[in-house]
């Protein structure tokens, strides 16, 4: 059943008019078209007592909503939920990760397109990122996934949706069907989601946020900095996207990451690229910090 019809039925059964404002909750979007997503959903439901009617599940801090389409096509879902009295302050897209390398992987990333929009969203647009949730998830997964054979990594920004007003994050099981339906993997991801401290909004409590430039799609240096220092990352752009980043997109990346500074994977960027991007970043009033400086300032 499409999510809009499901939500309408939820309100009818519980006598909630469509414009009722309920407490904002972190909303976990699960896709019926995605095997890993359904695996995570089943484990979420098993791990906690939920109030539910149909496909809307409610707890004190979280809400689970199931959609029929793939997540990448869920532009404006936050607005649609709010119209139906289910406002959210953050969205977690529980999803599969697909790769030909067969790597067993738990990953997380933000969404956006530096160019066209072949895989959802709008061209040249980034969704608001949830950097504190990224940090919480990676730290939790490092502990929960130990000795499982799964690696843990952030990914660079890619695909849709992009037309969102609230922060969001993709959390994924990869890289193939065997992993997508792995019940233990689904339980681990569900446990990490429900254990995340996603409300670190008190002054001084949030980790400093970097926008990342350079490196590969899986951003190994950025992942290590999240796990080994006190910082986190918002949007991140691998070396193959750097030529497509103009001044407008760089500004949007900082704004939609609520960023404090930039980080370059310098070994993957030639001097001309570093100079071009750093000039724009400094014009915007941000620093570009080297890894050694990050570790000195924010090491543990």
N, C-alpha and C positions, 0 to 999 in steps of 0.2 A: 504494500500500500504506500503511495507517495507520502512524503513526510508532511506536506501541507494538509492532506486529508486526515492523516493520523492525528495531527495536532488539533485540528478542528473537532474531531470526535472526542479527544481527551477533554477539551473544554466543555463539550455538550454533556458528557457523562459526569463531570465534576462541577457543573454549573459555573464555570469560569467564563465570563464574557471575553470575547477575543481581545479587548483592549485593557483587560486587567493587568496591572503591573505586579508581578511576583518578584521575590528576591532574585537578584542576578546570581547565576551559578555558572561554574565552568561546565561547558557543554561538550560532551564527547560525541562526535558524529561518526556513526558506523554505516558502512555501505553494504547493502544486500548483494551487490555485484562483486564484492571483494572477499575472497576466502579468508584472508588474514584478519580482515576487519570483523567478520563474523566470529572468528576464533577468539579474538580479543573481547568482543561483546559477551560471548557466552561465559568467559572467565570473569569479566567484570560483574555480571549478574550473580555468579556463584560465590564471589568473594564478599558480598555485602548484602544486607537487607535493603530492599528498595521498595518504595511505593510506586505502583505502576498501573497503567491501564493501556492496553494495546502495546504500542512500541515506544511509549514515553516512560522512562524510568527516572525516579527522583530519589536523591538522598539529601543530606544536609548541605553538601557543598557541590555535588555533581548532578548532572542530568545526562542521560543517554538518549539520543535521538537517532533513529535508523532512517536512512534514505535509500531509494531504489537505485539512483544513478551513482556513478563514480564520484568520489569526493572532488576531483579536479574541476568538476562542473558546478560546484556549489557556491558560485558567486551570489552575494546578497543574502546568504542563509541566516546571518545574524539579524538582519532587518526583518526577514520573514518570521523568524522565531519571535522577535519582539512584538510584531504586529499581532501575534496570537497569544500574547501574554506570557511568553517564555523567554524573558530577556537574559542575555549572557554577557559576562565580562571577559571571557576567553573561550576559544574553541580549540579542542584537540581533535584532529583528524586521525582516527585509528585506521591504519592502512597497511597494504602490502608494499614491499620494495622488490622491484624486478630487476635482475641483472643476469647477464649471460655468464658471469664468472663463477656462479655457484656458491659464492661466499655465504656462510651462515652469519647473518648480521642483524643487529638491532640498531636502527638509525633514527635520526630526527633532523628536521630541517624546516625552513620557512619557505613561503611560496612567492613567486614573482617571475616576470618575464622581462629580460633585457632587450628582447627583440620581438618576434612574432608570438602568436598565442596558439600554437598548434595543439597544445595539451592543456587547454582551459585557461580561464582568466582573460585579461585584456592585454594587448601589446604594450610594452614599455610601462609596466605598472607593477608595484610591489604591494603585497598585503602587509598590514602591521604585524611586526614580529613579537614573539613572547620570549625574550632572552632569559628571563629568570626561570621559566619553565624548562627551557633547553638545558640549563645548567643542572636543575634539580633532576631531570630525567636521566641525563648522562651519568651523574654521580650515583643515582640509585641503580641504574643498569650495570654499572661497573661492579657493584657488589652482588646484585642478584644474579648476574649472568656469569659469574666466576665459575670456571670448570664446566661450562655447558658446551663449549666449542663455538659459541657465538662471539663475534667481535662486536664492539660498541663504537659508534662513530656519529658525529654530526655530518651532514651533507651540505653542499652549497645550495643557494637559492635556485629553485627551478619550478616550473609548471604552475597551474592554477590551483585554487581560485585566487584572484587578486582583489576583487571588488568586495572588500570587507571593511568594517569600521572598527572592529575589536581585534585585539591581538590573537594570533592563532599559531599552531604548530602542528606539523605532521609527525606522527610517531609510527614507526614501521617495523614489520618483520620481513626479512629477506633471506635468500634472494629468489627462491623458486617454490613450487607448489608443496614440496615436502616440508619446507619450513613454514609456509603459510598456514598449514593445517596441524602443525606440531602443537599439541595441547599444552605441553610444558612451556613452550615459547609464549603461547597466548596468556598463560597464567602469569609468567614473569612480567610481561609488558603490562598486563592489567594491574598487577600488584604495584608496579612502579608508578602507574598513572594515579592510582588511588592514594598512594603515599606521598605524592608530590606536594611540596609546599609552594603552591602557585600564587600565594597572596602576599609575597614579600614586597609590600608597598609602603611600609613605615619608613620615615626618613632615616637614611643611613644604613638600612638593612639590606638593600639590594646590591648585588654584585655590579661593579663597573662593567659597562657594555662597550664592546668594540665592533666596528664594521670591518670585515676581513676582505683582503684582496690578494689574489694569487694562490698558487698551490693547485692541487687536484680537486676533483669533484668531492672526494671524501674528506678533504681538509684535515689531514693527520696532525699537522702542527697546531692548528686551531683547536682540535679536539684535545690534544695534550695540554694546551694552556688552560682549557676549562677544567680539566681533571687535576692539574698540578698547581694552579694558582687560584686566586680569589676572583678572577674575572669571568665573564661570559661573552657570548657573541650574539649579535643580531644578524642582519643579512650578510652573506658571504659570497664572494664572486671568484670563481677559479680562473686560472690564467687564460683559458679559452674564451672567457666572456669579457676580458678587460678591454678589448678594442671596441666593444659595443657600448661601453659606459661613457656617456657624455656628462656634461655639468649638471643637467637636470636630473638624470638618474642617480648620480652620486649624492646630490642633495636629498632626493627622496629616500635613498637608502639610510642616510643618517637620521632623517626625521622619523621614518617608520620603524627604526630600531631603537629610538630614544637613546642614541649612542652618546658615549663620552669621548671616544677617541677612535683612531684607525690602527689597524695592524696590517703589515705587508709580509707575505711569505717571500722575502726578498730574493731568495735563490731562484725562484721561478719567474721573476720579472726582470726584464732588461732595464737599463738605466733610463731609457726614454719613457717607458711606461711608468716607472716609479716617479719620474719627474712630473709628467703630465698630470697624474692623479694626485700626487702630493700637493702640487700648487693649488688645485681646486679645493682640496680638503683644508689646507691652511687658509685659503680665502674665506672658507665657511667658518673659521674660528676653531678648528679642531687640530689636535696633535696627531702625528703619526709616530707610534711608539714601537721601538724595536723589541724583540723577544727578551733580550737581556734587561731592558728597562722595565718591561712588564713584570718579569720575575723579581727584580729588585724592589719595585714598588708594591707589588701585589702577591708576592710569594708567601708560602705558608711555612 
